[in-house]
Amino acid sequence: MDARSPHLTPDAAGWRADAPITKSLAEVNSTVAIPAAGRWWRRLLAFVGPGYLVSVGYMDPGNWATDLAGGSKFGYTLLSVILLSNLMAILLQSLAARLGIVTDRDLAQACRATYSPAVNFLLWLACEAAIIACDLAEVIGTAIALKLLFGIPLIGGALLAALDAFLLLLLMNRGFRFLEAFVIALLVVIAVCFVVQIAAAAPPVAEVLHGFVPKTEIFTNSDMLYIAIGIIGATVMPHNLYLHSSIVQTRAYERNDTGRREAIKWATTDSTIALMLALFINAAILVVAAATFHKSGHSDVAEIGQAFELLSPLLGLGIASTLFAVALLASGLNSTVTATLAGQIVMEGFLNLRLPSWARRLLTRGIAIIPVIIVTAIYGERGTADLLVFSQVVLSMQLPFAVIPLVRFVSDRRKMGQFAIPVSVAAIAWIVAGVIVTLNVKLLADTLFG
């Protein structure tokens, strides 16, 4: 019997016979103990962590650019896109966690064990492009935060950003739970910073709530659609699906039907709660931008530097700009951790290639830093702002290559057995995938043909 897919032989399960069987993130796989008895909240706490690592990707510096642009230009209108994106994220991340828990494979390994080498190579290229785009956003965001807080030039900040490649190594050496605690602490810092700013901005509650109601103009207005797609790309991030399907396996739940069923329940609860925090952060950025910039007639604020300069004067709160920059720096540092892990998972899963994490990180950081330095040198800060928004659109264009295989796998009873998702959930998941593909095709057509 195949321990990876209960009650199914490897051939019947639909995996390629020549696919390598290795543990995802082997150095931390099954290292976090789960209490066998006790109150339910103890088991929930044992599963708390992976969801917050995933949620980091939903509030990274790329989100800041798209949320600031959307809030300053269109007020509260795009709050509905943030809500829709978050609901998509909650569904897709729960499916990613289910895949990892049931099959003992992350999404990259599942693709490698299903598709031909040529298809896997193309999927790997698409995913690496998404990770580089995410890395690009992190480099720009971290560099901007360092400039705002300490006056370090953007080019110098981008070079310093390469040094955070060693941050993950330090954290991982202390244990995976220490890594999760570090991430959650920074998330608390970000949340507190925005609670203060929301209180200072005092947005009208009725207008904010009305912004969560979808409007047809989002689809008919090409400028609004461009930012909306960027918000989706910045929120539903493809590499997070690979990440989540792997890190849920750090829990030492029993690898049997009962253990997997309980693990799915607690992992889904963990990620849902964590992504609600991400919803608050993303909505808070847009609400602050709408209440501060759009309301005062500054509808062209799309750059983080502009927002920093205008926040304190417009809000009448001297510390507002500093809190904004501190939250941005915390966001950049947190995003480093998730992108590093995702890059390792993708490379090992698709290619079965294992490089030292410091080497892979420095390689992708170098690829991200080069365009930042070139654009900054030629176009200045304005160019980096445009590059930041564009990176999020690139992320969105990669989504179908991760979402479609994921939905296909978790709907397949050969691979998932009794843990395959119900037909109704599969239908919703395919609708989400269809919406993503449709919006991307429309955006591409608008971009190419005006």
N, C-alpha and C positions, 0 to 999 in steps of 0.2 A: 504494500500500500504506500502511496506517495504521501509523506508527511506534510508536504507543502499544500496539498489539496485533498482534504479528507474524503475518503470513500472513492477516490478516483485514481486510476493508474495514470502515469505520465502521458501515455498516448491518448487516452480517453479525455484527458484534461485539456488537450489541444496545444500543449507546449511542444516546441521543436525538440526532437530527441537529442540534438547536438548542442543544445543551449547549456552553458555552464551553470552549475548550481553553487552559488556562493552567497554568503550573508551580506546584506546591505549594510554599509558602514560597520564592517565586522568588528572594529575596535571598540564600539560602544553598543553593539547589538545585544539585547537582553541583559543589560547591566543595571537597570533600575528595578529594584525589587517591588513587588506588589503584595500587600498584606493578604494573607489567605483568609483571615477572619476579621471581625470587628465591624464597626459602623460603616455605612455606605460612604460617608464623606471622607473616610481614610483612604478608600480605594480611589475615589475621585481625585483626591489630592495627589495620589501616586501617579495619576495619569496627567495631571496639570503640568504643562510645559511645552510639549510639541505644538499645541495650538497657538501659543504666544510667539514661538519662533516663526511660525507660518504667518501670523498676523503682522509681523514686522515688515514683510514684503508688501503689505497693503497700506502702509503709511510711510514709505521711504521717500527720499527727496523728490523723486519723480512725481509722486502724488501732490507734493506741495506746488509744483509749477502748474499742473493742470487745474488744481483746485483754486489757486490764486487767480489764474486767468479766467476760469469760469465764474468765480464769485465777483470779481471786479467788473467784468464785461457784461454779465447777464444776471447779476443779482442772485437770488435764491433759486432760479429756475432749474439749475442742474443738480440740485439736491436729490431730485428724483432719480437721476442717473447714478449718483453715489449709492442710494438705497438699492436700486436694481442690481448694481454691480456687486454690492455686499451680499445680497440674497443669492446671486449666482455663485459667489465665492463660498458661502456657507454650504451650498449643495455640492459643489465640485470638490471642496476639501473633504467633506464627509465621505465622498466616493473614493478619493485618493487614500484616505485612512483605511477604509474598508478593504481596498485592494491589497494594501501592504499587510494588514493583519491576517487576512484570509489566505493569501497565497505565499506569504513570506518572501515576496518579491516587491521591489519598488517599481514604479512605473517604467523606468528605463530598462530594468531587467525583464519586465513583462513584455515590453516591445521587442527586445532582443530575442526572447524565447518564442515569439510569435511570427515576426515578419522576416523577410529575406535580408541578407546582409546589405544589399543595395538600398532597400527602403530604410533600414536602421541607420545607415550612414547619413541619408538625407534628413531623417528625423533628428539625428544628433547635431547636424549642422544648423538646423532651424533652432534647436534648443540652445546651442552655444551662442547663436546670434542674439537670442533673447537675454541670456545671462550677460553678454557683453553690453547690451543696451542698458540692462539694470545696473551693471558696474559703472557705466558711463554716468548714470544719474547719481550714483553714490559718490563718485569722484567729484562731480560738479557741486553737489550738495555739501559735502564735507569741506571742499575748498572755499565755498561761499561762506559757510559758518565760521571757518577759521579767519577769513578776511573780516567779517563783521565783528567778531569778538576780539581779535588780537591784531587786526590790521595787516595780516600776512597777505601779500599779493596772490591773485588767483593761481598764477602759474606755480608759485612756491607751495601754495596749499594743495594743489593737485599732486605735486611731487611728494609732499608729506603724506598724502592719502595712501601712497603705496606702502608706507610703513605699517599700516594697520593690517597688512597681510599676516603679520605675526601675532595679532591679537587673538585669533581663533586658536592658534597653537597653544598659547598660554592658557586659555580657558579650557580647552579640551584636556590638557594635561592635569587639570584639577578635577576632572570628572564631568559627565554630561549634565548632572543636576546643577553644578556650579555654573555651567554655561547658561542653563535656563534661568537661574536666579539673576545672573548679570543682565540678561535680556529683559526680564520682567521689571527689574529695577529701573532700567532706562525707559521702559514704557510708562512707568509711573511718573517719571520726570516729565515726559512729553505730555501726559494727560494733565498733570498739575499746571503746567505752563499754559495750556489752552483753556483750562477752567478759569484761570485768572483773566485771560484775554477776553473770553466770552462774557464774563461778568462786567468787564470794563466797556465792552462794545454795546452791551444791553440791546441785542437785536429784538425787533418786534416779533413776539411769539407767533402771532397769526400768520405773518408773512413767511416765517420760517416753516411752519407746518404746511402752508400752501405750496411751498417749494418742493415738498416731497410728493406732490401729485404730478404724474407724468403729463407732458404737453406735446402736441403734434409738431410744434415749431422746432423742437429739438431735431427732428428728422428732416424737416424741410429747409432749415437754415444751415447752409454748408459750413459757415464759421462755427456755429454752435455744435454741429455734428462732429467737426474736427476735434474740438475740445472734449466732447462727450466720448468719442472713441478713445481719446487719450486718457480720460478718466477710467474707462473700462480696462484699457491696457495697463494703467498704473495700479488698478485694484485687483482684477483677476489676472494674476501673473503666472505665466506658464511654468516657470521653474519651481514655483511653490507646490505644484501638484506632484512633481518628482520628489521634492523635499519632504512633504508630509507623508507620502507613502513609504518613506524610508525611516524617518525618525520616530514614527509610532512603534516601530519594532525595537526601540531601545528598552521598552517595558518588558519585564520578564513574566508576562502572562502565560498561562498554560497553553501550549500549542495543541489544543483539542477543541472540539465544537463548543463546549461550555466556556472555556477560557476566551476563545475568539469572540463569542457572542457578547460577553461582558466587556471585552476590550473595545469592541466597536461602539458599544453604548457610551463608555466613559470617554473614549477618544473623540467621539462626535460632540459630546457635551463640552469637552475642553475647547475644541476648535470653535464651536458656536459662540461660547461666551467670549473667547478671545477676539473673534471677528466682530462682535458687537462693539468691543472697545475700538477696533479699527474703524468701524462705522462712525463712532463718536469723533475720533481724531480727524478723519477726512471731512466730515460734515462741519466740524469746528473750524477747520482751515477755510473752507468755502464761506461759512457764515461770517467769520471775522472779516474776510475780504469783501463780502457783500455789504455788511453793516458799516465798514470803515471806508472802503474805497469807492464802491459803486454808489453808495448813498451821498458821498461828498463830491461826486463828479469825476473821480479818478478811475475811469473805466478802462484805462490802458495799462493797469498795473499787472504785468505778467512776470516780472522779474522779482526774485526773492530779495535782491538788494534794495529795490524800490520799496517793497513792502516794509523792510526793516527801517528805512529812513522815515517813512510816513506814519508808521503805527503809533509811536509815542506822541507825536504832535496831534494827530487826529483823535486819538483816544484820550488824550490828556493824562496819560499814565506813563511816567518816566521810565519805569522798568519794563514796559510792554515790549519794546524792541529787543531788549536783552533776553527776555524770556523766549521770544520768537527764535532768536539765534541759538540759544541753549537747546531748545527743543529740536532745532534742525541738526545740530551737531550730534545729539543723542540718536536721532533718526539715522544719520549717516553711519555712525558706529554700529548700531544694531543691524542695519542692512548688510554691512560687511560680513557679519557672522552667517546670515542666511544664504547669501550669494556664494560664499565660500563652500558651505556644506552642499548646496545644490550643485555647484560645479563639480565637486568630487563625486557626488551620486550619479550625475549624468555621464561623466567620463567613464567611471567604473562600470555603470550599468549597460551603456550602449557598446562600449569598445572593449570592456573587460581590461582596460588599461589603468594601471595604478601608478600614479605619480605622487611624490611627496606633496602634501597639501600646500606647503610654502612655495614650491616650484609652480604648481598650477595657478596659485593665487597671484604670484608675481607676473606670470605670463598674461593672465587676463587683465590684471591691473595695468600692465604696460600697454596693452591694446586699447584700453579705455582712456588712459592718460594722454596718449599721443594726439587724438582728435581734439581733446579739451585744450591742450597747449596750443595747437595750431589755430583753432577757432578763436581762442582768447587773444592770441597775438595779432590776428588779422582783424577781428570784429569787436573785440572787447567783451564786456559783460553782456551786452545785448545778444551777441552771438551765442554765448553759453546758455542764455535763457531759451532761445529758439531750439538749440540742440537738446536741451532738457525735455521740452515738450515733444520734440520729434522722437526722442528715444522711447517715450511712452507709447507713441503710435506704432513704432517698430515692435514693441512688446505685444501690443494687441494683434498685430498681423501674424504673430507666431502662435497665438492661442489655439487655433483649430488643430494644429499639429500635436498638441498635447491633450486637448479636450476630447477629440473624436476617439483616439485609442483608449483613453480612460473609460469613457462611457461604454464603448464596445466591450471592454474586458469585464467590467462589473455587471454587465447585462448577460454575460455568457455563462450559462449554467454548467457547461463543461469545465470552465476554469474556476467558477465560484461555488459550484454545488448548491447547497441549500442557502448560501449567503448571497446569491445573486439578487440584485435589486428587483422589486416588484415591477410589473409592466407599467403601472401608473408613474412610478418614479423614473423609470427609464424613458417614458414619453416626455416627461418634464425636462429631463437631462438632455434629450435630443433636441427639444425645442430651444433650450439654452444654447446648445452648440449651433443650431441653425441661426439663431439671432446673432450670435457672434460672427459667423461666417457672412451673413447678409450685410451686417453693418460694415465689416471690413471690405467687402466687395464694393459697396457704395462709396466708401471713403476713398478706395483706390481709384475708382472711376472718376470721382470728383477731382482728385489730385492730378490725374493724368490728363483729363479732358475738360477740366474746368466746369 
